[in-house]
């Protein structure tokens, strides 16, 4: 089971989601999207929370209000963290999550530590948590199928972009040839390169 939340503090809305337990978290790690940002309470057990960004948006462009929503949701879903003040929440792009065979279920590492960011959470804000909980939806998605559909869409987009690039390149080549031909024609038509009857022809020219 996956829980979906809507952060409506900015427009358009952002989708936040998390697995019910560590086994669902394994699937979320496996079938995450490049647009996903992963959140977890630093050095404490907590839910794995994901924020799905619009295509083209980076981790540095997350609206501050949305970042706070994610951090509050992670804190609230940490057995220890929900009772503590002044905790840190770490977050990083899904692609930076590292999973190896010797890790326990739900455990992850990072490919590049420098891509891991930290946001401090002073205390739980009930107003934020209650607002998010009101948007909570329980779902049983086919994560593998959703990921394949998303990846296929991206492959189609890249294919279309490549075709458009080739078309433009072909048009440019055609334009260059036409310009070269026009240049050559203009050169031939210059008066010094042309002969008239007045220039006089040897009779042999007509033999």
N, C-alpha and C positions, 0 to 999 in steps of 0.2 A: 504493500500500500504506500502511496505517495500523497503527502498533504500539500496542497497548493494554496498560496496566499496572494492577495493583491495589494500592492503598495500603491495607494491612490493619492499620495501626497504631491505628486507632480503629474503633468499630462504630457504624453500618454502614460497610462499605468504601466507598472513593472510587475512581472510575475516572480514570486519567490516560492521555492518548494524545498521539501525535505522528506527523507524516507522515514517510515514508521520505526524501524530499528536498524541495527548494524548490517543485517542481511540486505535490506533494501538499499542501504548506503553503498554496499558493494556494487549493486547494479547501477546506481547513479554514477559511481566512479567510472564504471566500465562504459556506460552509454551516455556520458555527458556530451554536451555540445561545445564547440569552440566559443560560443557566445556566453557560456556560463562562468560565473564567478563563485568560487567555493568559500564558505565561511565556517569557522570553528573557534570555540573558546581556546585561547592559548594555554597550553600545559594542563588543561582539565578535560575531563570527559564531557562531551556535549553532542547535540545533534549535528549532522552535516547539513548545512543550509546552502542552497544555491540561488543565485540571482541570475536571471536570464536577461542579457543585454540585447538591445536591438542590433542588427548587423551593422558593422562599421564603428560601433561605439567601443571605447577602450575602458579598461579598469580605472584610468585616471579621470574619466568623464562621468563617473557615477555621481548623480546628484547627491549632495550631502544629506538631504532628508531621507533618501532611499537607503543610503549607507547606514544611517541611524536605525532605520526599520530592520534591516538585516541583522545588525549587531544586537539589537534588543531581542529579536526573535531567537537568536543563537543563545544568548544569555538565559532567556526564559526556559530554554530546553536543555539546560545543563543542571544536573542534580546538585552539584556543588556550586556552580557559577551563579545560579539563580538566587542563592542566599548571600552572595558576597558583593561587596562594593569595590569599585576601582579594579575591574578586570580588563584584560586585553583580549580582543578578538582578532584573529589573523584571517586574512583573505588573499586569494590568489586566483589567477585564471585556471579553469579546469585543465587546460593543456599542460600546466605545470605540476599537476598531481602525479606522483610516482607510486606505482603499486608493484611489488615484487612477490614472488611465490612464498617467500619465508615470512611474510607479514601476516599478522592475525586478521581475522575478519573485521572490516571497518577501519583498519589501520592504514595510513598512507604516509608518504614522504613527499619531498619536492625535488624536481629536477634542478631548479635554480633558486637558491635561497634568496637571492637579491630581488626576485619577483614576488616575494611574499610581503604583504603590507600589514600594518597593524593599526587598529582603531581602538581607542580607550573608551570604556563604558563606565561611567561613574556609579550609576545605580539603575535599578529597574524603573522604567517609566510605564506605569500601569495603563495610562491613556493610549500609548503606542501599542502595547501588547494586546489590549482589549480590542482596539480598532482592527488589528491584523487578524485576531482570532475570529472576528465577525465575518471575515471574508474566507475563512478556511473551508476548503473543499477536499473531500477524501476521494481518491481515484485509484484505479488499478490499471495503469497504462501499460501498453506493450512498448517498453523503452527501447528494445532492439529495433522494432519496426519503425518507431518514431525517428530514431537516429538514422536508419537507412534511408528513410524518406527525406530527411533533412540533407543528408550527404548527396543523395541523388539530385536534389534540387540544386545544390551547389555545383555538382558536376555539369548539370545542364546549363547553368549560368556561365561557367567557365568556357564551355563549348561554344556558347553563343558569343561570348566576348572574343574568343579566338577567331571565330568566323567573321565577326565584324572587323577585327584587326586585319585579317587577310583581305577583306573586301576593300578597306581603306587603303591598304598597301598596294593593291592592284590598281585602284583608281589613281593613286599617286604616280605609279609607274606609267600608266597610260597618259597622264597629264604631262609627265616629263618627256615622254616620247613625242607628244604633240607639240610641245614647246621647242624641242630640238628640231623637229621637222620644219616648223615655222621659221626657226632661226636659219636653217639651211636654205629654205626657199627664199627668204628675204635676202640672203647673201647672193644667191644666183640672180635675183632680180635687180641687183645694183647696176647702174648704167655702165660702169667700167667693165662689167662682166658680160655685157650684152653687145651684139653686133647688129647693125642695121644695113640696109642697102647702100646707104651713103658711105659706109666704111669701105666699100669697094671689095669685090670678091674676085679672085683669080678665076679665069674660065675653067681651070681644072677643078674648082670646087663643085662644079655642076656636072662633071664627067662621071 
